[in-house]
Protein backbone atom coordinates (compact mmCIF):
# COMPACT_ATOMS: atom_id res chain seq x y z
CA UNK A 1 0.00 0.00 0.00
CA UNK A 2 1.44 3.43 -0.89
CA UNK A 3 2.65 5.34 2.14
CA UNK A 4 1.10 8.75 2.69
CA UNK A 5 4.15 11.02 2.46
CA UNK A 6 2.09 14.08 3.31
CA UNK A 7 0.83 12.54 6.56
CA UNK A 8 4.32 11.35 7.44
CA UNK A 9 5.69 14.88 6.95
CA UNK A 10 3.00 16.29 9.24
CA UNK A 11 3.97 13.81 11.93
CA UNK A 12 7.62 14.82 11.55
CA UNK A 13 6.76 18.56 11.67
CA UNK A 14 8.29 19.22 8.25
CA UNK A 15 6.91 22.37 6.62
CA UNK A 16 5.28 21.57 3.28
CA UNK A 17 4.56 24.10 0.52
CA UNK A 18 1.58 23.57 -1.75
CA UNK A 19 -0.31 24.89 -4.75
CA UNK A 20 -4.09 25.06 -5.19
CA UNK A 21 -5.30 23.47 -8.42
CA UNK A 22 -8.76 24.52 -9.63
CA UNK A 23 -8.33 24.08 -13.39
CA UNK A 24 -9.53 20.46 -13.12
CA UNK A 25 -7.33 19.14 -15.92
CA UNK A 26 -4.85 16.26 -15.81
CA UNK A 27 -2.73 18.12 -18.36
CA UNK A 28 -2.46 21.14 -16.06
CA UNK A 29 -1.76 18.79 -13.16
CA UNK A 30 1.14 17.29 -15.07
CA UNK A 31 2.49 20.75 -15.95
CA UNK A 32 2.65 21.84 -12.31
CA UNK A 33 3.50 18.43 -10.80
CA UNK A 34 7.17 18.85 -11.65
CA UNK A 35 7.44 22.37 -10.22
CA UNK A 36 8.78 21.19 -6.88
CA UNK A 37 5.79 21.68 -4.58
CA UNK A 38 5.33 19.23 -1.72
CA UNK A 39 1.59 18.96 -2.28
CA UNK A 40 -1.14 19.90 -4.75
CA UNK A 41 -4.71 20.57 -3.70
CA UNK A 42 -7.17 19.12 -6.22
CA UNK A 43 -10.26 21.21 -5.67
CA UNK A 44 -13.86 20.24 -6.36
CA UNK A 45 -15.57 22.80 -4.11
CA UNK A 46 -14.85 25.94 -6.12
CA UNK A 47 -14.06 24.39 -9.50
CA UNK A 48 -15.74 22.22 -12.15
CA UNK A 49 -13.87 19.23 -10.73
CA UNK A 50 -15.62 16.01 -9.73
CA UNK A 51 -14.61 12.41 -8.93
CA UNK A 52 -13.90 11.65 -12.59
CA UNK A 53 -11.60 14.64 -13.15
CA UNK A 54 -9.85 13.94 -9.85
CA UNK A 55 -9.34 10.32 -10.85
CA UNK A 56 -7.35 11.35 -13.92
CA UNK A 57 -5.40 13.89 -11.87
CA UNK A 58 -4.51 11.23 -9.30
CA UNK A 59 -3.37 8.94 -12.10
CA UNK A 60 -1.06 11.67 -13.39
CA UNK A 61 0.34 12.40 -9.93
CA UNK A 62 1.13 8.72 -9.42
CA UNK A 63 4.04 9.36 -11.78
CA UNK A 64 5.32 12.18 -9.56
CA UNK A 65 5.89 10.60 -6.14
CA UNK A 66 7.62 13.70 -4.75
CA UNK A 67 4.35 15.67 -4.74
CA UNK A 68 1.39 14.58 -2.61
CA UNK A 69 -2.19 14.99 -3.81
CA UNK A 70 -4.72 16.47 -1.41
CA UNK A 71 -8.36 16.34 -2.53
CA UNK A 72 -11.08 18.73 -1.40
CA UNK A 73 -14.62 17.36 -1.78
CA UNK A 74 -17.36 19.86 -2.51
CA UNK A 75 -18.86 19.25 0.93
CA UNK A 76 -18.57 17.23 4.10
CA UNK A 77 -20.56 14.45 2.47
CA UNK A 78 -20.27 10.73 3.22
CA UNK A 79 -20.83 9.69 -0.39
CA UNK A 80 -18.31 12.14 -1.84
CA UNK A 81 -15.70 11.16 0.75
CA UNK A 82 -16.24 7.48 -0.07
CA UNK A 83 -15.87 8.08 -3.80
CA UNK A 84 -12.61 10.01 -3.48
CA UNK A 85 -11.13 7.45 -1.09
CA UNK A 86 -12.11 4.61 -3.41
CA UNK A 87 -10.46 6.50 -6.29
CA UNK A 88 -7.20 6.36 -4.35
CA UNK A 89 -7.08 9.73 -2.58
CA UNK A 90 -5.28 9.38 0.73
CA UNK A 91 -5.53 12.95 2.03
CA UNK A 92 -8.82 14.83 2.12
CA UNK A 93 -9.48 18.46 3.00
CA UNK A 94 -13.07 18.77 4.21
CA UNK A 95 -14.58 22.25 3.87
CA UNK A 96 -16.86 24.19 6.18
CA UNK A 97 -16.66 22.08 9.33
CA UNK A 98 -18.51 23.99 12.04
CA UNK A 99 -18.56 21.84 15.17
CA UNK A 100 -17.57 18.60 16.84
CA UNK A 101 -20.53 16.66 15.41
CA UNK A 102 -19.58 17.59 11.84
CA UNK A 103 -15.96 16.65 12.53
CA UNK A 104 -17.08 13.27 13.87
CA UNK A 105 -19.21 12.73 10.75
CA UNK A 106 -16.20 13.39 8.51
CA UNK A 107 -14.08 10.89 10.42
CA UNK A 108 -16.87 8.31 10.35
CA UNK A 109 -17.09 8.69 6.57
CA UNK A 110 -13.44 7.77 6.11
CA UNK A 111 -13.50 4.68 8.35
CA UNK A 112 -14.88 1.24 7.61
CA UNK A 113 -17.43 -0.37 9.97
CA UNK A 114 -17.61 -0.93 12.83
CA UNK A 115 -15.64 2.26 13.57
CA UNK A 116 -17.23 4.19 10.70
CA UNK A 117 -19.66 4.13 7.80
CA UNK A 118 -17.45 3.97 4.71
CA UNK A 119 -18.96 1.64 2.13
CA UNK A 120 -16.99 -1.52 1.35
CA UNK A 121 -15.82 -2.59 -2.09
CA UNK A 122 -12.87 -4.82 -2.86
CA UNK A 123 -12.59 -3.66 -6.48
CA UNK A 124 -11.49 -0.03 -6.27
CA UNK A 125 -8.41 1.84 -7.39
CA UNK A 126 -7.54 2.28 -3.71
CA UNK A 127 -7.29 -1.50 -3.27
CA UNK A 128 -5.50 -1.87 -6.63
CA UNK A 129 -8.67 -3.68 -7.73
CA UNK A 130 -8.45 -6.32 -5.05
CA UNK A 131 -4.69 -6.87 -5.26
CA UNK A 132 -3.77 -4.91 -2.11
CA UNK A 133 -3.84 -7.42 0.71
CA UNK A 134 -4.70 -5.93 4.07
CA UNK A 135 -6.18 -2.72 2.66
CA UNK A 136 -9.31 -2.85 4.81
CA UNK A 137 -7.33 -3.46 7.99
CA UNK A 138 -4.64 -0.85 7.29
CA UNK A 139 -6.26 1.86 5.16
CA UNK A 140 -6.76 4.24 8.08
CA UNK A 141 -3.01 4.36 8.74
CA UNK A 142 -2.39 6.10 5.42
CA UNK A 143 -5.54 8.23 5.22
CA UNK A 144 -5.16 11.83 6.37
CA UNK A 145 -8.23 13.86 7.32
CA UNK A 146 -7.89 17.67 7.35
CA UNK A 147 -10.80 19.87 8.40
CA UNK A 148 -11.30 23.49 7.36
CA UNK A 149 -11.92 26.25 9.89
CA UNK A 150 -13.58 29.07 7.97
CA UNK A 151 -16.36 30.69 10.02
CA UNK A 152 -16.84 32.40 13.37
CA UNK A 153 -18.79 29.36 14.53
CA UNK A 154 -15.85 27.10 13.66
CA UNK A 155 -13.50 29.42 15.54
CA UNK A 156 -15.76 29.18 18.58
CA UNK A 157 -15.62 25.38 18.37
CA UNK A 158 -12.00 24.99 17.26
CA UNK A 159 -10.71 23.08 20.28
CA UNK A 160 -13.72 20.74 20.25
CA UNK A 161 -13.21 20.04 16.54
CA UNK A 162 -9.49 19.38 17.06
CA UNK A 163 -10.20 16.95 19.90
CA UNK A 164 -12.02 14.46 17.64
CA UNK A 165 -9.99 11.28 17.21
CA UNK A 166 -9.13 10.77 13.55
CA UNK A 167 -8.74 14.47 12.75
CA UNK A 168 -5.15 14.77 11.55
CA UNK A 169 -4.90 18.53 10.97
CA UNK A 170 -6.88 21.76 10.77
CA UNK A 171 -6.78 24.24 7.92
CA UNK A 172 -7.61 27.95 7.96
CA UNK A 173 -9.78 29.00 5.00
CA UNK A 174 -9.13 32.76 4.88
CA UNK A 175 -11.64 33.72 2.15
CA UNK A 176 -14.74 32.37 3.87
CA UNK A 177 -13.36 33.32 7.27
CA UNK A 178 -12.87 36.94 6.18
CA UNK A 179 -16.47 37.04 4.92
CA UNK A 180 -17.78 35.44 8.10
CA UNK A 181 -15.93 37.97 10.28
CA UNK A 182 -17.20 40.97 8.32
CA UNK A 183 -14.10 41.76 6.25
CA UNK A 184 -15.73 40.84 2.94
CA UNK A 185 -13.02 40.03 0.43
CA UNK A 186 -10.35 41.98 2.33
CA UNK A 187 -8.17 39.08 3.43
CA UNK A 188 -5.17 41.42 3.85
CA UNK A 189 -6.82 43.55 6.51
CA UNK A 190 -4.36 43.75 9.45
CA UNK A 191 -7.02 42.59 11.90
CA UNK A 192 -7.88 39.68 9.62
CA UNK A 193 -4.23 38.71 9.36
CA UNK A 194 -3.97 38.82 13.15
CA UNK A 195 -7.00 36.53 13.46
CA UNK A 196 -5.44 34.02 11.07
CA UNK A 197 -2.18 33.97 13.04
CA UNK A 198 -4.07 33.63 16.31
CA UNK A 199 -6.03 30.73 14.82
CA UNK A 200 -2.83 29.01 13.71
CA UNK A 201 -1.49 29.36 17.26
CA UNK A 202 -4.69 27.91 18.69
CA UNK A 203 -4.51 24.94 16.32
CA UNK A 204 -0.88 24.31 17.24
CA UNK A 205 -1.80 24.51 20.93
CA UNK A 206 -4.18 21.56 20.46
CA UNK A 207 -1.28 19.47 19.18
CA UNK A 208 -2.63 19.31 15.64
CA UNK A 209 -0.77 20.54 12.52
CA UNK A 210 -2.05 23.77 10.97
CA UNK A 211 -2.51 24.64 7.30
CA UNK A 212 -3.31 27.79 5.31
CA UNK A 213 -3.89 29.02 1.77
CA UNK A 214 -2.81 32.59 1.05
CA UNK A 215 -1.12 34.52 -1.74
CA UNK A 216 -0.59 37.43 0.67
CA UNK A 217 3.21 37.49 1.08
CA UNK A 218 2.96 39.30 4.42
CA UNK A 219 0.60 36.69 5.81
CA UNK A 220 2.76 33.91 4.37
CA UNK A 221 5.77 35.12 6.34
CA UNK A 222 3.71 35.67 9.49
CA UNK A 223 2.31 32.15 9.16
CA UNK A 224 5.78 30.65 8.74
CA UNK A 225 6.96 32.48 11.85
CA UNK A 226 3.90 31.13 13.68
CA UNK A 227 4.93 27.58 12.79
CA UNK A 228 2.52 26.76 9.98
CA UNK A 229 2.91 23.12 8.97
CA UNK A 230 1.55 23.19 5.41
CA UNK A 231 1.12 26.33 3.36
CA UNK A 232 -0.45 26.77 -0.08
CA UNK A 233 0.94 29.91 -1.70
CA UNK A 234 -1.11 30.27 -4.89
CA UNK A 235 -4.00 29.12 -7.06
CA UNK A 236 -3.30 27.91 -10.59
CA UNK A 237 -6.31 29.68 -12.14
CA UNK A 238 -5.40 32.97 -10.47
CA UNK A 239 -1.76 32.67 -11.48
CA UNK A 240 -2.75 32.06 -15.11
CA UNK A 241 -5.22 34.95 -15.13
CA UNK A 242 -2.89 37.50 -13.54
CA UNK A 243 0.20 36.50 -15.53
CA UNK A 244 -1.61 36.65 -18.87
CA UNK A 245 -3.05 40.04 -17.96
CA UNK A 246 0.39 41.31 -16.97
CA UNK A 247 1.93 40.01 -20.20
CA UNK A 248 -0.58 41.92 -22.31
CA UNK A 249 -0.40 45.07 -20.20
CA UNK A 250 3.40 45.08 -20.49
CA UNK A 251 3.38 45.10 -24.28
CA UNK A 252 0.60 47.69 -24.44
CA UNK A 253 2.53 50.03 -22.15
CA UNK A 254 5.69 49.65 -24.23
CA UNK A 255 3.85 50.28 -27.49
CA UNK A 256 2.74 53.79 -26.54
Short mmCIF file of the C-alpha atoms (twelve columns), coordinates in Angstrom:
data_MODEL
# 
_entry.id   MODEL 
# 
loop_
_atom_site.group_PDB 
_atom_site.id 
_atom_site.type_symbol 
_atom_site.label_atom_id 
_atom_site.label_alt_id 
_atom_site.label_comp_id 
_atom_site.label_asym_id 
_atom_site.label_seq_id 
_atom_site.Cartn_x 
_atom_site.Cartn_y 
_atom_site.Cartn_z 
_atom_site.pdbx_PDB_model_num 
ATOM 1   C CA . UNK A 1   0.000   0.000  0.000   1 
ATOM 2   C CA . UNK A 2   1.442   3.432  -0.889  1 
ATOM 3   C CA . UNK A 3   2.653   5.338  2.142   1 
ATOM 4   C CA . UNK A 4   1.103   8.752  2.688   1 
ATOM 5   C CA . UNK A 5   4.151   11.017 2.459   1 
ATOM 6   C CA . UNK A 6   2.087   14.084 3.306   1 
ATOM 7   C CA . UNK A 7   0.826   12.544 6.555   1 
ATOM 8   C CA . UNK A 8   4.322   11.354 7.436   1 
ATOM 9   C CA . UNK A 9   5.694   14.879 6.955   1 
ATOM 10  C CA . UNK A 10  2.995   16.291 9.245   1 
ATOM 11  C CA . UNK A 11  3.970   13.806 11.934  1 
ATOM 12  C CA . UNK A 12  7.615   14.818 11.545  1 
ATOM 13  C CA . UNK A 13  6.756   18.557 11.674  1 
ATOM 14  C CA . UNK A 14  8.287   19.222 8.251   1 
ATOM 15  C CA . UNK A 15  6.915   22.370 6.616   1 
ATOM 16  C CA . UNK A 16  5.275   21.573 3.278   1 
ATOM 17  C CA . UNK A 17  4.557   24.098 0.517   1 
ATOM 18  C CA . UNK A 18  1.584   23.572 -1.753  1 
ATOM 19  C CA . UNK A 19  -0.309  24.895 -4.750  1 
ATOM 20  C CA . UNK A 20  -4.086  25.057 -5.189  1 
ATOM 21  C CA . UNK A 21  -5.305  23.470 -8.415  1 
ATOM 22  C CA . UNK A 22  -8.762  24.520 -9.632  1 
ATOM 23  C CA . UNK A 23  -8.328  24.076 -13.390 1 
ATOM 24  C CA . UNK A 24  -9.527  20.458 -13.123 1 
ATOM 25  C CA . UNK A 25  -7.334  19.144 -15.921 1 
ATOM 26  C CA . UNK A 26  -4.852  16.256 -15.812 1 
ATOM 27  C CA . UNK A 27  -2.726  18.115 -18.360 1 
ATOM 28  C CA . UNK A 28  -2.464  21.144 -16.056 1 
ATOM 29  C CA . UNK A 29  -1.759  18.786 -13.161 1 
ATOM 30  C CA . UNK A 30  1.143   17.291 -15.073 1 
ATOM 31  C CA . UNK A 31  2.490   20.746 -15.953 1 
ATOM 32  C CA . UNK A 32  2.646   21.836 -12.310 1 
ATOM 33  C CA . UNK A 33  3.501   18.432 -10.797 1 
ATOM 34  C CA . UNK A 34  7.166   18.850 -11.647 1 
ATOM 35  C CA . UNK A 35  7.441   22.365 -10.221 1 
ATOM 36  C CA . UNK A 36  8.779   21.189 -6.878  1 
ATOM 37  C CA . UNK A 37  5.790   21.676 -4.576  1 
ATOM 38  C CA . UNK A 38  5.332   19.229 -1.724  1 
ATOM 39  C CA . UNK A 39  1.589   18.961 -2.279  1 
ATOM 40  C CA . UNK A 40  -1.141  19.902 -4.747  1 
ATOM 41  C CA . UNK A 41  -4.712  20.570 -3.701  1 
ATOM 42  C CA . UNK A 42  -7.166  19.122 -6.218  1 
ATOM 43  C CA . UNK A 43  -10.259 21.213 -5.667  1 
ATOM 44  C CA . UNK A 44  -13.856 20.239 -6.359  1 
ATOM 45  C CA . UNK A 45  -15.571 22.798 -4.109  1 
ATOM 46  C CA . UNK A 46  -14.848 25.941 -6.121  1 
ATOM 47  C CA . UNK A 47  -14.056 24.395 -9.504  1 
ATOM 48  C CA . UNK A 48  -15.737 22.218 -12.145 1 
ATOM 49  C CA . UNK A 49  -13.870 19.229 -10.727 1 
ATOM 50  C CA . UNK A 50  -15.619 16.011 -9.731  1 
ATOM 51  C CA . UNK A 51  -14.609 12.412 -8.926  1 
ATOM 52  C CA . UNK A 52  -13.896 11.650 -12.593 1 
ATOM 53  C CA . UNK A 53  -11.599 14.636 -13.151 1 
ATOM 54  C CA . UNK A 54  -9.854  13.940 -9.850  1 
ATOM 55  C CA . UNK A 55  -9.344  10.316 -10.853 1 
ATOM 56  C CA . UNK A 56  -7.351  11.348 -13.920 1 
ATOM 57  C CA . UNK A 57  -5.399  13.892 -11.867 1 
ATOM 58  C CA . UNK A 58  -4.507  11.231 -9.299  1 
ATOM 59  C CA . UNK A 59  -3.370  8.936  -12.097 1 
ATOM 60  C CA . UNK A 60  -1.057  11.671 -13.389 1 
ATOM 61  C CA . UNK A 61  0.336   12.396 -9.933  1 
ATOM 62  C CA . UNK A 62  1.127   8.715  -9.416  1 
ATOM 63  C CA . UNK A 63  4.041   9.359  -11.776 1 
ATOM 64  C CA . UNK A 64  5.323   12.176 -9.558  1 
ATOM 65  C CA . UNK A 65  5.893   10.602 -6.137  1 
ATOM 66  C CA . UNK A 66  7.624   13.703 -4.749  1 
ATOM 67  C CA . UNK A 67  4.350   15.670 -4.738  1 
ATOM 68  C CA . UNK A 68  1.393   14.578 -2.606  1 
ATOM 69  C CA . UNK A 69  -2.194  14.993 -3.815  1 
ATOM 70  C CA . UNK A 70  -4.723  16.470 -1.414  1 
ATOM 71  C CA . UNK A 71  -8.365  16.338 -2.531  1 
ATOM 72  C CA . UNK A 72  -11.083 18.730 -1.404  1 
ATOM 73  C CA . UNK A 73  -14.623 17.359 -1.777  1 
ATOM 74  C CA . UNK A 74  -17.359 19.864 -2.512  1 
ATOM 75  C CA . UNK A 75  -18.863 19.255 0.925   1 
ATOM 76  C CA . UNK A 76  -18.573 17.230 4.104   1 
ATOM 77  C CA . UNK A 77  -20.560 14.451 2.474   1 
ATOM 78  C CA . UNK A 78  -20.271 10.728 3.222   1 
ATOM 79  C CA . UNK A 79  -20.835 9.688  -0.391  1 
ATOM 80  C CA . UNK A 80  -18.307 12.140 -1.836  1 
ATOM 81  C CA . UNK A 81  -15.705 11.165 0.748   1 
ATOM 82  C CA . UNK A 82  -16.240 7.482  -0.075  1 
ATOM 83  C CA . UNK A 83  -15.868 8.079  -3.800  1 
ATOM 84  C CA . UNK A 84  -12.611 10.006 -3.482  1 
ATOM 85  C CA . UNK A 85  -11.127 7.447  -1.085  1 
ATOM 86  C CA . UNK A 86  -12.111 4.610  -3.410  1 
ATOM 87  C CA . UNK A 87  -10.456 6.503  -6.286  1 
ATOM 88  C CA . UNK A 88  -7.204  6.364  -4.347  1 
ATOM 89  C CA . UNK A 89  -7.076  9.728  -2.576  1 
ATOM 90  C CA . UNK A 90  -5.280  9.377  0.735   1 
ATOM 91  C CA . UNK A 91  -5.525  12.947 2.031   1 
ATOM 92  C CA . UNK A 92  -8.821  14.833 2.115   1 
ATOM 93  C CA . UNK A 93  -9.477  18.465 3.001   1 
ATOM 94  C CA . UNK A 94  -13.068 18.767 4.207   1 
ATOM 95  C CA . UNK A 95  -14.583 22.255 3.865   1 
ATOM 96  C CA . UNK A 96  -16.856 24.193 6.179   1 
ATOM 97  C CA . UNK A 97  -16.664 22.082 9.327   1 
ATOM 98  C CA . UNK A 98  -18.507 23.987 12.044  1 
ATOM 99  C CA . UNK A 99  -18.556 21.839 15.165  1 
ATOM 100 C CA . UNK A 100 -17.574 18.599 16.836  1 
ATOM 101 C CA . UNK A 101 -20.535 16.657 15.408  1 
ATOM 102 C CA . UNK A 102 -19.581 17.591 11.844  1 
ATOM 103 C CA . UNK A 103 -15.961 16.648 12.533  1 
ATOM 104 C CA . UNK A 104 -17.082 13.273 13.865  1 
ATOM 105 C CA . UNK A 105 -19.207 12.732 10.751  1 
ATOM 106 C CA . UNK A 106 -16.199 13.386 8.511   1 
ATOM 107 C CA . UNK A 107 -14.076 10.885 10.416  1 
ATOM 108 C CA . UNK A 108 -16.873 8.307  10.348  1 
ATOM 109 C CA . UNK A 109 -17.088 8.693  6.572   1 
ATOM 110 C CA . UNK A 110 -13.440 7.767  6.107   1 
ATOM 111 C CA . UNK A 111 -13.499 4.679  8.350   1 
ATOM 112 C CA . UNK A 112 -14.885 1.244  7.614   1 
ATOM 113 C CA . UNK A 113 -17.425 -0.371 9.972   1 
ATOM 114 C CA . UNK A 114 -17.609 -0.932 12.832  1 
ATOM 115 C CA . UNK A 115 -15.636 2.261  13.574  1 
ATOM 116 C CA . UNK A 116 -17.229 4.192  10.697  1 
ATOM 117 C CA . UNK A 117 -19.664 4.130  7.796   1 
ATOM 118 C CA . UNK A 118 -17.452 3.974  4.708   1 
ATOM 119 C CA . UNK A 119 -18.962 1.639  2.133   1 
ATOM 120 C CA . UNK A 120 -16.994 -1.517 1.353   1 
ATOM 121 C CA . UNK A 121 -15.820 -2.591 -2.093  1 
ATOM 122 C CA . UNK A 122 -12.866 -4.822 -2.860  1 
ATOM 123 C CA . UNK A 123 -12.589 -3.658 -6.477  1 
ATOM 124 C CA . UNK A 124 -11.488 -0.029 -6.275  1 
ATOM 125 C CA . UNK A 125 -8.409  1.839  -7.393  1 
ATOM 126 C CA . UNK A 126 -7.538  2.283  -3.708  1 
ATOM 127 C CA . UNK A 127 -7.288  -1.500 -3.272  1 
ATOM 128 C CA . UNK A 128 -5.504  -1.871 -6.627  1 
ATOM 129 C CA . UNK A 129 -8.666  -3.678 -7.731  1 
ATOM 130 C CA . UNK A 130 -8.450  -6.320 -5.046  1 
ATOM 131 C CA . UNK A 131 -4.692  -6.875 -5.255  1 
ATOM 132 C CA . UNK A 132 -3.773  -4.913 -2.114  1 
ATOM 133 C CA . UNK A 133 -3.837  -7.421 0.710   1 
ATOM 134 C CA . UNK A 134 -4.701  -5.929 4.067   1 
ATOM 135 C CA . UNK A 135 -6.179  -2.722 2.661   1 
ATOM 136 C CA . UNK A 136 -9.306  -2.851 4.814   1 
ATOM 137 C CA . UNK A 137 -7.332  -3.457 7.990   1 
ATOM 138 C CA . UNK A 138 -4.636  -0.854 7.289   1 
ATOM 139 C CA . UNK A 139 -6.260  1.859  5.165   1 
ATOM 140 C CA . UNK A 140 -6.764  4.244  8.081   1 
ATOM 141 C CA . UNK A 141 -3.014  4.364  8.743   1 
ATOM 142 C CA . UNK A 142 -2.392  6.102  5.423   1 
ATOM 143 C CA . UNK A 143 -5.540  8.234  5.225   1 
ATOM 144 C CA . UNK A 144 -5.161  11.827 6.367   1 
ATOM 145 C CA . UNK A 145 -8.233  13.864 7.322   1 
ATOM 146 C CA . UNK A 146 -7.895  17.667 7.353   1 
ATOM 147 C CA . UNK A 147 -10.804 19.875 8.401   1 
ATOM 148 C CA . UNK A 148 -11.299 23.491 7.357   1 
ATOM 149 C CA . UNK A 149 -11.920 26.247 9.894   1 
ATOM 150 C CA . UNK A 150 -13.583 29.068 7.970   1 
ATOM 151 C CA . UNK A 151 -16.359 30.689 10.019  1 
ATOM 152 C CA . UNK A 152 -16.840 32.398 13.372  1 
ATOM 153 C CA . UNK A 153 -18.785 29.358 14.527  1 
ATOM 154 C CA . UNK A 154 -15.854 27.095 13.660  1 
ATOM 155 C CA . UNK A 155 -13.499 29.425 15.545  1 
ATOM 156 C CA . UNK A 156 -15.760 29.182 18.577  1 
ATOM 157 C CA . UNK A 157 -15.622 25.385 18.374  1 
ATOM 158 C CA . UNK A 158 -12.000 24.989 17.259  1 
ATOM 159 C CA . UNK A 159 -10.715 23.079 20.277  1 
ATOM 160 C CA . UNK A 160 -13.717 20.743 20.254  1 
ATOM 161 C CA . UNK A 161 -13.206 20.039 16.543  1 
ATOM 162 C CA . UNK A 162 -9.495  19.378 17.061  1 
ATOM 163 C CA . UNK A 163 -10.200 16.949 19.902  1 
ATOM 164 C CA . UNK A 164 -12.018 14.458 17.642  1 
ATOM 165 C CA . UNK A 165 -9.988  11.280 17.212  1 
ATOM 166 C CA . UNK A 166 -9.134  10.774 13.552  1 
ATOM 167 C CA . UNK A 167 -8.744  14.467 12.751  1 
ATOM 168 C CA . UNK A 168 -5.154  14.774 11.555  1 
ATOM 169 C CA . UNK A 169 -4.903  18.532 10.965  1 
ATOM 170 C CA . UNK A 170 -6.882  21.760 10.774  1 
ATOM 171 C CA . UNK A 171 -6.776  24.244 7.924   1 
ATOM 172 C CA . UNK A 172 -7.605  27.947 7.959   1 
ATOM 173 C CA . UNK A 173 -9.776  28.999 5.000   1 
ATOM 174 C CA . UNK A 174 -9.134  32.764 4.880   1 
ATOM 175 C CA . UNK A 175 -11.638 33.719 2.152   1 
ATOM 176 C CA . UNK A 176 -14.739 32.370 3.875   1 
ATOM 177 C CA . UNK A 177 -13.356 33.316 7.269   1 
ATOM 178 C CA . UNK A 178 -12.875 36.936 6.175   1 
ATOM 179 C CA . UNK A 179 -16.468 37.039 4.922   1 
ATOM 180 C CA . UNK A 180 -17.777 35.443 8.104   1 
ATOM 181 C CA . UNK A 181 -15.926 37.971 10.280  1 
ATOM 182 C CA . UNK A 182 -17.204 40.966 8.320   1 
ATOM 183 C CA . UNK A 183 -14.099 41.759 6.254   1 
ATOM 184 C CA . UNK A 184 -15.732 40.842 2.944   1 
ATOM 185 C CA . UNK A 185 -13.024 40.027 0.430   1 
ATOM 186 C CA . UNK A 186 -10.346 41.977 2.334   1 
ATOM 187 C CA . UNK A 187 -8.168  39.077 3.429   1 
ATOM 188 C CA . UNK A 188 -5.167  41.419 3.848   1 
ATOM 189 C CA . UNK A 189 -6.825  43.553 6.511   1 
ATOM 190 C CA . UNK A 190 -4.359  43.751 9.446   1 
ATOM 191 C CA . UNK A 191 -7.025  42.589 11.896  1 
ATOM 192 C CA . UNK A 192 -7.882  39.681 9.624   1 
ATOM 193 C CA . UNK A 193 -4.228  38.713 9.358   1 
ATOM 194 C CA . UNK A 194 -3.973  38.824 13.147  1 
ATOM 195 C CA . UNK A 195 -7.001  36.530 13.460  1 
ATOM 196 C CA . UNK A 196 -5.438  34.017 11.066  1 
ATOM 197 C CA . UNK A 197 -2.184  33.967 13.036  1 
ATOM 198 C CA . UNK A 198 -4.072  33.632 16.310  1 
ATOM 199 C CA . UNK A 199 -6.032  30.732 14.816  1 
ATOM 200 C CA . UNK A 200 -2.829  29.013 13.708  1 
ATOM 201 C CA . UNK A 201 -1.493  29.357 17.256  1 
ATOM 202 C CA . UNK A 202 -4.694  27.915 18.694  1 
ATOM 203 C CA . UNK A 203 -4.506  24.945 16.317  1 
ATOM 204 C CA . UNK A 204 -0.883  24.314 17.237  1 
ATOM 205 C CA . UNK A 205 -1.800  24.506 20.928  1 
ATOM 206 C CA . UNK A 206 -4.181  21.565 20.460  1 
ATOM 207 C CA . UNK A 207 -1.280  19.472 19.185  1 
ATOM 208 C CA . UNK A 208 -2.632  19.314 15.644  1 
ATOM 209 C CA . UNK A 209 -0.769  20.544 12.522  1 
ATOM 210 C CA . UNK A 210 -2.048  23.771 10.967  1 
ATOM 211 C CA . UNK A 211 -2.514  24.645 7.296   1 
ATOM 212 C CA . UNK A 212 -3.314  27.786 5.311   1 
ATOM 213 C CA . UNK A 213 -3.891  29.017 1.769   1 
ATOM 214 C CA . UNK A 214 -2.810  32.591 1.052   1 
ATOM 215 C CA . UNK A 215 -1.118  34.525 -1.743  1 
ATOM 216 C CA . UNK A 216 -0.587  37.431 0.672   1 
ATOM 217 C CA . UNK A 217 3.205   37.490 1.083   1 
ATOM 218 C CA . UNK A 218 2.960   39.304 4.417   1 
ATOM 219 C CA . UNK A 219 0.603   36.687 5.813   1 
ATOM 220 C CA . UNK A 220 2.758   33.908 4.370   1 
ATOM 221 C CA . UNK A 221 5.772   35.120 6.339   1 
ATOM 222 C CA . UNK A 222 3.710   35.665 9.492   1 
ATOM 223 C CA . UNK A 223 2.309   32.146 9.161   1 
ATOM 224 C CA . UNK A 224 5.775   30.647 8.740   1 
ATOM 225 C CA . UNK A 225 6.961   32.481 11.854  1 
ATOM 226 C CA . UNK A 226 3.898   31.126 13.683  1 
ATOM 227 C CA . UNK A 227 4.934   27.578 12.789  1 
ATOM 228 C CA . UNK A 228 2.516   26.758 9.985   1 
ATOM 229 C CA . UNK A 229 2.906   23.122 8.966   1 
ATOM 230 C CA . UNK A 230 1.554   23.186 5.408   1 
ATOM 231 C CA . UNK A 231 1.118   26.333 3.357   1 
ATOM 232 C CA . UNK A 232 -0.455  26.769 -0.082  1 
ATOM 233 C CA . UNK A 233 0.935   29.905 -1.703  1 
ATOM 234 C CA . UNK A 234 -1.112  30.266 -4.886  1 
ATOM 235 C CA . UNK A 235 -3.999  29.115 -7.060  1 
ATOM 236 C CA . UNK A 236 -3.298  27.911 -10.592 1 
ATOM 237 C CA . UNK A 237 -6.310  29.682 -12.143 1 
ATOM 238 C CA . UNK A 238 -5.397  32.966 -10.473 1 
ATOM 239 C CA . UNK A 239 -1.758  32.671 -11.482 1 
ATOM 240 C CA . UNK A 240 -2.751  32.062 -15.107 1 
ATOM 241 C CA . UNK A 241 -5.225  34.950 -15.133 1 
ATOM 242 C CA . UNK A 242 -2.894  37.495 -13.535 1 
ATOM 243 C CA . UNK A 243 0.200   36.500 -15.530 1 
ATOM 244 C CA . UNK A 244 -1.614  36.650 -18.871 1 
ATOM 245 C CA . UNK A 245 -3.049  40.043 -17.964 1 
ATOM 246 C CA . UNK A 246 0.389   41.310 -16.966 1 
ATOM 247 C CA . UNK A 247 1.931   40.010 -20.196 1 
ATOM 248 C CA . UNK A 248 -0.576  41.924 -22.307 1 
ATOM 249 C CA . UNK A 249 -0.395  45.073 -20.199 1 
ATOM 250 C CA . UNK A 250 3.405   45.078 -20.493 1 
ATOM 251 C CA . UNK A 251 3.382   45.100 -24.282 1 
ATOM 252 C CA . UNK A 252 0.603   47.687 -24.438 1 
ATOM 253 C CA . UNK A 253 2.534   50.034 -22.145 1 
ATOM 254 C CA . UNK A 254 5.691   49.647 -24.230 1 
ATOM 255 C CA . UNK A 255 3.846   50.279 -27.491 1 
ATOM 256 C CA . UNK A 256 2.741   53.790 -26.539 1 
# 
